[in-house]
Amino acid sequence: MKKLLIAILIMCLPFSLKAQDATTTSTPKVGLVLSGGGAKGFAHIGTLKVIDSLGIKIDYIAGTSMGAIVGSLYASGYSGKQLDSIFKSLDYDKVISDNLPRSARTFYERDNSEKYAANLPFDKFKIKLPSALSRGQNVFNLLSKLTLHVSEINNFNQLPIPFFCVATNVENGEAVMLESGNLAQAVTASGAFPSLFQPVMIDDQMLIDGGVVNNYPINELKAKGMDIIIGVDVQDELKDRNELKSAPDVLLQINNFRTVNDMKLKSKLTDIYIHPDIKDFSVVSFSESQKIIDNGKQATLVEIEKLKTLPKYVSTNSIRPSVNMVLKDSIKINLLTLKGNKRYTRSYIVGKLKFKGDTKVSYEDFDSGVNNLIATNNFDTFKYQFKKSKDKEGYDLHATIMENEITTFLKLGLHYDDLYKSAALVNFTKKRLLFDNDVASLDVILGDNVRYNFEYFIDKGFYWSIGITSRYNQFHKSVNPELLITNFGNIGSGLNKIDVEIQDQTNRFYLQTAFRKDFALSIGVEHKRLKIKSETITLNSQTDEFLFENTDYGSVFATLKLDTYDNKYFPKRGVYFNGDLHSYLVASGFNSGFEPFSIVKGDLGYAFCMTDKFSFNLKTEGGFKIGENATNTLDFALGGYGNNFINNFIPFYGYDFISLTGNSYVKASASADYEIFKKHHITVEGNWANVDNNIFETGEWFSLPDYRGYALGYGIDTFLGPVQAKFSYSPEQRKSIWFFNIGFWF
């Protein structure tokens, strides 16, 4: 009997297995397709939150553009609720744009860039406009961080939920399905909206936004064996004539002809079609993300009865496990490999990144290092992928660099202030002039006072960089006579001011190195030709101009600089320090009584915020002369308002330019800045100073201030630079002075 039962069981076993297979295959496969639509794609998150709440098991995800970004993160393990938190915390202006933080630039690059209103690259004497407004580097950085936990996965079928996205080959107009490789790079390519983000190179294909040819890849998803398709469509509808009021509206309408017509067919292929009400939003409505997410949720709830019938996750909670949202704030990099660098050495690139292999680096410092590299404008792209190290904890960083072929730039600027008056700036910049890592820049400044500024810099990264500069300035101004008396006794005594023309040509050769990430140390030699003349003073009834100064000075110098201000003109946070030592060793025969002397000066500033709109900037500074005291023309001279002053001229509210002079001074200042509208600032400022000869010997530097000045200002931060008007008042003089400035200082 036992043998008979065994035989029966053996005969029934194949039928049992077939029954199990039939049960398994009877469970339908559910695919999710997410369309592109820019900021309107936030509606996808609302849909995912509902899907999660129902415990629906998604077997495959396909997405285009914003749908690819949201879909890839969901496929890599994030829940809809987690995605809501992530996207709610982002600063989209920073993520989308290439407005790199000021700290990303070297001191040379920072000084060189903060004076131009327009920057036009050109090649073979033809203007060459960039391919897009943004490189998309910040988007790639963000996606790389968020997908670090799946960085080992090259086949997107092996993600927690299989995934693919669609991009467009811009050379032939064909759709490209991306389902393997670097996930962050693939998604960046799928979302590379034309003209906003530059194309992404993958496998020698130039890729842009997949929405150009296939904004809703439902057919490709069905081909993956999906039985039921949930689709979320956030595309624009066609507008009527009353809504087509601008050129962008018309262009967007033309682009939508094909996608809208496609959706008439594709929506019918979608089993559960979700079309949120997003007509009141645009592709750039990032500030209204929460409303768009809520609209996506509401549109999904309309289909909730259909959704309830779909297969669920088999678990105690019936909810898909999600990624641990406690994202690491640092990463251990064991090995750094570089590909694609032909002209720029590894040391140069590593010097910009400011991190090496076998080091632990915070994500903040990592992003800062990438920004440092991109800010040089020597590279079109910097793409990378983290791979877990084989023998130790941490990751190997494999980076691919594409060098910028454009090396010539035409830059323009406009400016007006009360010292240099009106000026138009034309700059010619040439990179890789003599070496792969050098840059030459020539400013020609035309206006009331002709000036020029030439700079040549060989950037050697971690090593000592080499610089050469030549700068010429001139202006007319009534100045304090004490600044002028050098070899001529008491000429000008009894006069409050003498009208003079000051001409200064300064040539420098220096070495510069950056250390501890934020400090720059420079040492060098300097030649200065200083000429001061006046037609106001004459001798022996002569009518020719009178020379107060016409001397060539030779000196050595050293500077130590720290600058973490987030904005040069309207800082809200950061620290600034600049220490300078100049030792004047020789002078030409005009200054017959010259003896060597040194000038030491330094200033320290600290900016901080009370709120997002209300900030303070506190500064203190001082300087003194060591050695002989016969050469007054290089003494300190306080007064006026501005930046980029020559020699030892120091701004001071309440007094006109070059009014208070001496061989030593101390000054304190404080400003309160309230940003009433975006980039519109009201400032209240005060400064206090003691300035005279030898105040550090007499103890006057520690006494109550002899000079005070206060200012009320209004400023606008424009693409030309700051536009400012300041009303200043001095209690000692009991009079007011207006200061005006338009554009970057140069």
Secondary structure as GFF3:
##gff-version 3
##sequence-region A 1 746
A	DSSP	alpha_helix	2	25	.	.	.	ID=ss1
A	DSSP	beta_strand	30	34	.	.	.	ID=ss2
A	DSSP	three_ten_helix	38	42	.	.	.	ID=ss3
A	DSSP	alpha_helix	43	54	.	.	.	ID=ss4
A	DSSP	beta_strand	60	64	.	.	.	ID=ss5
A	DSSP	alpha_helix	66	75	.	.	.	ID=ss6
A	DSSP	alpha_helix	80	88	.	.	.	ID=ss7
A	DSSP	alpha_helix	92	96	.	.	.	ID=ss8
A	DSSP	three_ten_helix	102	104	.	.	.	ID=ss9
A	DSSP	alpha_helix	107	113	.	.	.	ID=ss10
A	DSSP	beta_strand	118	123	.	.	.	ID=ss11
A	DSSP	beta_strand	126	127	.	.	.	ID=ss12
A	DSSP	alpha_helix	137	146	.	.	.	ID=ss13
A	DSSP	three_ten_helix	148	150	.	.	.	ID=ss14
A	DSSP	three_ten_helix	156	158	.	.	.	ID=ss15
A	DSSP	beta_strand	163	169	.	.	.	ID=ss16
A	DSSP	beta_strand	175	178	.	.	.	ID=ss17
A	DSSP	alpha_helix	183	190	.	.	.	ID=ss18
A	DSSP	beta_strand	200	202	.	.	.	ID=ss19
A	DSSP	beta_strand	205	209	.	.	.	ID=ss20
A	DSSP	three_ten_helix	210	212	.	.	.	ID=ss21
A	DSSP	alpha_helix	218	222	.	.	.	ID=ss22
A	DSSP	beta_strand	228	232	.	.	.	ID=ss23
A	DSSP	alpha_helix	247	269	.	.	.	ID=ss24
A	DSSP	beta_strand	272	274	.	.	.	ID=ss25
A	DSSP	three_ten_helix	286	288	.	.	.	ID=ss26
A	DSSP	alpha_helix	289	301	.	.	.	ID=ss27
A	DSSP	alpha_helix	304	308	.	.	.	ID=ss28
A	DSSP	beta_strand	330	339	.	.	.	ID=ss29
A	DSSP	alpha_helix	346	353	.	.	.	ID=ss30
A	DSSP	beta_strand	359	362	.	.	.	ID=ss31
A	DSSP	alpha_helix	363	375	.	.	.	ID=ss32
A	DSSP	beta_strand	379	388	.	.	.	ID=ss33
A	DSSP	beta_strand	395	403	.	.	.	ID=ss34
A	DSSP	beta_strand	408	417	.	.	.	ID=ss35
A	DSSP	beta_strand	421	431	.	.	.	ID=ss36
A	DSSP	beta_strand	438	447	.	.	.	ID=ss37
A	DSSP	beta_strand	451	458	.	.	.	ID=ss38
A	DSSP	beta_strand	465	479	.	.	.	ID=ss39
A	DSSP	three_ten_helix	481	483	.	.	.	ID=ss40
A	DSSP	beta_strand	498	515	.	.	.	ID=ss41
A	DSSP	beta_strand	519	534	.	.	.	ID=ss42
A	DSSP	beta_strand	546	563	.	.	.	ID=ss43
A	DSSP	beta_strand	574	587	.	.	.	ID=ss44
A	DSSP	beta_strand	597	609	.	.	.	ID=ss45
A	DSSP	beta_strand	614	627	.	.	.	ID=ss46
A	DSSP	beta_strand	636	638	.	.	.	ID=ss47
A	DSSP	beta_strand	649	650	.	.	.	ID=ss48
A	DSSP	beta_strand	660	662	.	.	.	ID=ss49
A	DSSP	beta_strand	664	677	.	.	.	ID=ss50
A	DSSP	beta_strand	680	692	.	.	.	ID=ss51
A	DSSP	alpha_helix	695	698	.	.	.	ID=ss52
A	DSSP	three_ten_helix	700	702	.	.	.	ID=ss53
A	DSSP	beta_strand	707	718	.	.	.	ID=ss54
A	DSSP	beta_strand	721	730	.	.	.	ID=ss55
A	DSSP	beta_strand	735	742	.	.	.	ID=ss56
###
